[in-house]
Amino acid sequence: MFDFSEWLTAGIIDGYKKGYTPFSRVTELTANYMLKSLITEEQVEEIATACPAPVYDEGVVEVGEQTEA
């Protein structure tokens, strides 16, 4: 039998992993689907684990390191 909530969960995760869906959109979709009771909190946890927030290198300068102005 087709499970719509599992299909949504798998689609969100697959889209993120393949680079089609940015993290901010994953968050928005996940929250909306949960609020509409289309996915469970357990599925939200599954999505959150599979789709971690990206970490950006902000160009942190170490103490004593000089940057060109």
Protein Blocks (a to p, Z undefined) as FASTA:
>chain_A
ZZfklmmmmmmmmmmmnopacfklmmmmmmmmmmnopacfklmmmmmmmmccddddehia
cehiacdZZ
